[in-house]
């Protein structure tokens, strides 16, 4: 049994990971810590586990095997480094950190400690991504030269019940988040494109706009150039109502269109005159379940440290591109 400490209910997905951990027979939630003691105590009471206000005591507890981190992003480097130093296996919400430099530090400590690591990039386990990757691997679409991906919701749109939108105010605090919609929702288009492109990101041009003037970007677009020559247009928004998830691949011999749960393809293989609705592969285990399998059975996860590094790198360069108002080449 893997005894896990939940580190903070700061992130909106914290409760989802707690529920998933409780549903996994190989995991026992043993303790809760939160930088907000009142919030943490309430969560611990809800889960019927002890609350620990001193984070160092969590790390020094020999009965804690692993941590699930859902704190503010700006605390990731400090917390993940300490977790690794104390030999705790690590599951973390995206992004890993705010800079490539911090990523390097975190991952070095993880490698030195030989602990199991997983970052939550859940769309890399989805049936539609697996089908898209298959199209890329088999060259079904010919030379794919363009990817477009959009993830959006209306979390910053004011309502009667939520004058600043339904997202917590802390999601608009740049000191805690490191940014707005691009670093949060935009993570999904970025890591999907990084995988599907099959080569290293070469340059980024991005615009991070604020419609609601809440202190961070609430809608953004990044154009990423890859070493292969492929271009990716990556969109995210906190101010879009009714906007479906979209993933599009355009190639010399075909097109793949994913919108919501609808997947359709035109290609020389599937036919170019009409859309074909293909049968999709079964999804993979979730990131958290893959992490547990890695700890217990040494089953190699499909989500890697390279995915985490490339995600942070594109985010960091996109922010710089917006600040400098120009295309930025990636040199690492």
C-alpha positions as CSV (number, residue, x, y, z in Angstrom):
1,X,0.0,0.0,0.0
2,X,1.3,3.4,-1.0
3,X,0.7,6.0,1.8
4,X,0.2,9.4,0.2
5,X,0.2,12.9,1.5
6,X,-2.0,15.4,-0.3
7,X,-0.1,18.7,-0.5
8,X,-2.6,21.6,-0.8
9,X,-6.1,22.1,-2.1
10,X,-5.0,25.2,-3.9
11,X,-5.6,23.8,-7.4
12,X,-9.2,23.2,-8.7
13,X,-8.2,19.6,-9.6
14,X,-7.0,18.7,-6.1
15,X,-10.3,17.0,-5.2
16,X,-10.3,15.0,-8.4
17,X,-6.9,13.5,-7.6
18,X,-8.0,12.8,-4.0
19,X,-11.0,11.0,-5.4
20,X,-8.9,9.0,-7.9
21,X,-6.4,8.1,-5.2
22,X,-9.2,6.9,-2.9
23,X,-10.5,4.7,-5.8
24,X,-7.1,3.1,-6.4
25,X,-6.7,0.0,-4.2
26,X,-3.0,0.5,-4.1
27,X,-3.2,3.9,-2.5
28,X,-4.1,5.2,1.0
29,X,-4.4,8.9,1.7
30,X,-2.6,9.3,5.0
31,X,-2.2,13.0,5.6
32,X,-3.1,16.5,4.3
33,X,-1.0,19.6,4.2
34,X,-2.1,23.0,3.0
35,X,-0.5,26.5,3.0
36,X,-4.0,27.7,4.1
37,X,-4.5,25.8,7.4
38,X,-8.3,26.5,7.5
39,X,-8.7,25.1,4.0
40,X,-6.4,22.2,4.7
41,X,-8.1,21.2,8.0
42,X,-11.5,21.2,6.3
43,X,-10.2,19.0,3.6
44,X,-8.6,16.6,6.0
45,X,-11.8,16.4,8.0
46,X,-13.7,15.7,4.8
47,X,-11.3,12.8,4.0
48,X,-11.1,11.6,7.6
49,X,-7.3,11.9,7.7
50,X,-4.9,14.0,9.9
51,X,-4.0,17.6,8.9
52,X,-0.4,18.6,9.3
53,X,0.4,22.3,9.2
54,X,4.1,21.9,9.2
55,X,5.3,20.7,5.7
56,X,8.7,19.6,7.0
57,X,7.0,17.1,9.3
58,X,5.2,15.6,6.3
59,X,8.6,15.1,4.5
60,X,10.2,13.7,7.6
61,X,7.3,11.2,8.2
62,X,8.8,7.8,7.4
63,X,5.3,6.4,6.9
64,X,4.6,8.7,4.0
65,X,5.7,7.1,0.7
66,X,4.6,9.6,-1.8
67,X,3.0,13.0,-2.4
68,X,0.4,14.4,-4.7
69,X,1.1,18.1,-5.2
70,X,-1.6,20.6,-6.2
71,X,-0.2,23.8,-4.7
72,X,0.3,27.1,-6.4
73,X,2.8,26.7,-9.3
74,X,5.2,29.2,-7.8
75,X,5.8,26.8,-4.9
76,X,6.5,23.7,-7.0
77,X,10.3,24.0,-7.2
78,X,10.6,24.3,-3.4
79,X,8.1,21.6,-2.5
80,X,9.1,19.1,-5.2
81,X,12.8,19.5,-4.5
82,X,12.2,18.8,-0.8
83,X,10.0,15.8,-1.6
84,X,12.6,14.2,-3.7
85,X,15.4,14.9,-1.2
86,X,13.3,13.0,1.4
87,X,12.7,10.1,-0.9
88,X,9.0,10.6,-1.6
89,X,7.5,9.5,-4.9
90,X,6.0,12.5,-6.7
91,X,2.7,13.1,-8.6
92,X,2.3,16.8,-9.6
93,X,-0.2,19.0,-11.3
94,X,1.0,20.7,-14.5
95,X,3.1,22.7,-15.1
96,X,6.2,21.3,-13.4
97,X,7.6,24.8,-12.7
98,X,7.8,28.3,-14.1
99,X,11.2,28.1,-15.8
100,X,13.4,25.6,-17.7
101,X,16.1,26.3,-15.1
102,X,13.8,25.3,-12.2
103,X,12.7,22.2,-14.2
104,X,16.4,21.1,-14.5
105,X,16.9,21.5,-10.7
106,X,13.7,19.6,-9.8
107,X,14.4,16.7,-12.2
108,X,18.0,16.4,-11.1
109,X,16.8,15.9,-7.5
110,X,14.2,13.4,-8.6
111,X,16.8,11.4,-10.6
112,X,19.4,11.5,-7.8
113,X,16.8,10.3,-5.3
114,X,15.6,7.6,-7.7
115,X,11.9,8.3,-6.8
116,X,9.0,7.7,-9.2
117,X,7.7,10.8,-10.9
118,X,4.5,11.7,-12.8
119,X,3.1,14.9,-14.1
120,X,-0.6,15.1,-14.9
121,X,-0.9,15.5,-18.6
122,X,-4.1,13.5,-19.0
123,X,-4.9,14.1,-22.6
124,X,-1.9,12.0,-23.6
125,X,-3.8,9.0,-22.4
126,X,-7.0,9.8,-24.3
127,X,-8.4,7.7,-27.2
128,X,-8.4,10.7,-29.6
129,X,-4.8,11.5,-28.9
130,X,-3.8,7.9,-29.4
131,X,-5.6,7.8,-32.7
132,X,-3.9,11.1,-33.8
133,X,-0.5,9.7,-32.8
134,X,-1.2,6.6,-34.8
135,X,-2.0,8.8,-37.9
136,X,1.3,10.6,-37.4
137,X,3.3,7.4,-36.9
138,X,1.8,5.7,-39.9
139,X,2.1,8.8,-42.1
140,X,-1.6,8.4,-43.0
141,X,-2.0,12.1,-43.5
142,X,1.2,12.5,-45.5
143,X,3.5,15.2,-44.3
144,X,1.7,17.0,-41.5
145,X,2.6,20.6,-41.7
146,X,0.1,22.2,-39.4
147,X,-1.5,21.4,-36.0
148,X,-4.3,23.6,-34.4
149,X,-5.5,22.9,-30.9
150,X,-7.9,24.8,-28.7
151,X,-8.9,24.3,-25.0
152,X,-11.2,26.9,-23.5
153,X,-13.9,27.6,-21.0
154,X,-15.7,30.5,-19.4
155,X,-14.1,30.5,-16.0
156,X,-13.5,34.3,-16.0
157,X,-16.8,35.3,-17.4
158,X,-18.9,37.2,-14.8
159,X,-22.2,35.8,-13.7
160,X,-24.7,36.9,-11.0
161,X,-23.4,34.2,-8.6
162,X,-19.7,34.8,-9.6
163,X,-19.0,38.4,-10.5
164,X,-15.4,37.6,-11.4
165,X,-16.2,34.2,-13.0
166,X,-16.3,30.7,-11.4
167,X,-12.5,30.2,-11.2
168,X,-11.1,31.0,-7.8
169,X,-9.5,34.5,-7.5
170,X,-6.1,32.8,-6.8
171,X,-6.1,31.7,-10.5
172,X,-5.7,35.3,-11.5
173,X,-2.8,36.0,-9.1
174,X,0.3,36.0,-11.3
175,X,2.7,35.7,-8.3
176,X,1.0,32.3,-7.5
177,X,0.3,31.0,-11.0
178,X,3.0,32.5,-13.1
179,X,0.4,33.4,-15.7
180,X,-3.2,32.9,-16.7
181,X,-5.0,30.9,-19.3
182,X,-1.9,29.8,-21.4
183,X,0.0,28.3,-18.5
184,X,-3.2,26.6,-17.2
185,X,-5.5,25.5,-20.0
186,X,-2.9,26.2,-22.7
187,X,-0.7,23.5,-21.2
188,X,-3.0,20.9,-22.9
189,X,-2.5,22.2,-26.5
190,X,1.2,22.6,-25.8
191,X,1.9,19.1,-24.6
192,X,-0.3,17.6,-27.3
193,X,1.4,19.5,-30.1
194,X,4.9,18.8,-28.6
195,X,4.1,15.0,-28.8
196,X,2.4,15.0,-32.2
197,X,5.1,17.2,-33.8
198,X,7.7,14.6,-33.2
199,X,10.5,17.1,-33.0
200,X,11.9,19.8,-30.8
201,X,10.2,23.2,-30.6
202,X,12.3,25.7,-32.4
203,X,10.7,29.1,-31.9
204,X,7.5,30.7,-30.4
205,X,5.4,33.8,-31.2
206,X,2.6,34.4,-28.6
207,X,0.0,37.0,-27.6
208,X,-1.4,36.8,-24.1
209,X,-4.4,39.1,-23.9
210,X,-6.7,40.1,-20.9
211,X,-10.3,40.9,-21.7
212,X,-11.5,41.0,-18.1
213,X,-8.4,42.9,-16.8
214,X,-7.9,40.5,-13.9
215,X,-4.1,40.7,-13.8
216,X,-3.2,37.7,-16.1
217,X,-4.0,36.6,-19.6
218,X,-7.6,35.2,-20.0
219,X,-7.2,34.4,-23.7
220,X,-4.1,33.6,-25.6
221,X,-2.6,32.1,-28.8
222,X,0.9,30.7,-29.3
223,X,2.4,29.8,-32.7
224,X,5.1,27.2,-32.2
225,X,7.6,26.3,-34.9
226,X,9.2,22.8,-34.7
227,X,12.5,21.6,-36.0
228,X,10.7,19.5,-38.6
229,X,9.1,22.6,-40.1
230,X,5.7,21.9,-38.6
231,X,3.7,24.8,-37.3
232,X,1.3,24.6,-34.3
233,X,-1.4,27.2,-33.5
234,X,-2.3,26.7,-29.9
235,X,-5.3,28.6,-28.3
236,X,-6.6,28.8,-24.8
237,X,-9.3,31.0,-23.1
238,X,-11.0,31.6,-19.8
239,X,-13.6,33.8,-21.5
240,X,-15.2,31.5,-24.1
241,X,-18.6,30.1,-23.5
242,X,-19.7,27.0,-25.5
243,X,-16.2,26.6,-27.0
244,X,-15.5,22.9,-27.7
245,X,-12.1,21.2,-27.5
246,X,-10.6,21.1,-30.9
247,X,-7.5,19.3,-32.3
248,X,-6.8,19.5,-36.0
249,X,-4.0,17.9,-38.1
250,X,-3.4,19.0,-41.6
251,X,-1.2,17.0,-44.0
252,X,-0.4,16.7,-47.7
253,X,-2.5,13.6,-48.0
254,X,-5.3,14.1,-45.4
255,X,-6.9,15.9,-42.5
256,X,-7.9,14.8,-39.0
257,X,-10.5,16.8,-37.2
258,X,-11.4,16.3,-33.5
259,X,-14.1,18.4,-31.9
260,X,-15.4,17.4,-28.5
261,X,-16.0,13.7,-28.8
262,X,-16.3,13.7,-32.6
263,X,-13.4,12.4,-34.6
264,X,-13.4,12.4,-38.3
265,X,-10.7,11.9,-41.0
266,X,-10.2,12.4,-44.7
267,X,-7.1,10.8,-46.3
268,X,-5.9,8.7,-49.2
269,X,-6.4,5.7,-47.0
270,X,-9.8,6.6,-45.6
271,X,-11.1,8.4,-48.7
272,X,-10.9,12.1,-49.5
273,X,-14.4,12.7,-50.7
274,X,-16.3,12.1,-47.4
275,X,-15.5,12.2,-43.7
276,X,-14.8,8.9,-42.1
277,X,-15.6,8.4,-38.4
278,X,-12.9,5.9,-37.3
279,X,-13.0,3.4,-34.4
280,X,-10.7,4.7,-31.7
281,X,-8.3,2.7,-29.6
282,X,-8.9,2.2,-25.9
283,X,-7.6,4.9,-23.6
284,X,-4.5,4.3,-21.5
285,X,-4.5,4.3,-17.7
286,X,-4.8,7.7,-16.2
287,X,-1.6,9.5,-15.2
288,X,-2.2,8.8,-11.5
289,X,-2.9,5.1,-12.1
290,X,0.3,4.9,-14.3
291,X,2.2,6.4,-11.4
292,X,0.9,3.8,-9.0
293,X,1.8,1.0,-11.5
294,X,5.3,2.4,-11.8
295,X,5.8,2.5,-8.0
296,X,4.3,-0.9,-7.4
297,X,5.3,-2.9,-10.5
298,X,7.9,-0.8,-12.3
299,X,5.7,-0.5,-15.3
300,X,7.2,2.4,-17.4
301,X,4.7,5.3,-17.7
302,X,3.8,6.7,-21.1
303,X,4.1,10.3,-19.8
304,X,7.8,11.3,-19.3
305,X,10.1,13.9,-17.9
306,X,10.7,15.1,-21.4
307,X,7.0,15.9,-21.7
308,X,7.3,18.0,-18.6
309,X,10.4,19.8,-19.7
310,X,9.1,20.7,-23.2
311,X,5.8,22.0,-21.7
312,X,7.5,24.4,-19.4
313,X,10.0,25.5,-22.1
314,X,7.3,26.5,-24.5
315,X,5.3,28.3,-21.8
316,X,8.3,30.2,-20.7
317,X,9.3,31.3,-24.2
318,X,5.7,32.2,-25.0
319,X,5.6,34.5,-22.0
320,X,8.8,36.1,-23.1
321,X,7.5,36.4,-26.7
322,X,4.5,38.3,-25.5
323,X,6.7,40.6,-23.3
324,X,9.1,41.4,-26.1
325,X,6.4,41.4,-28.8
326,X,8.4,39.3,-31.1
327,X,9.3,35.8,-32.2
328,X,11.7,34.1,-29.8
329,X,14.0,31.3,-30.8
330,X,14.5,28.5,-28.3
331,X,18.1,27.9,-27.3
332,X,18.7,25.3,-24.6
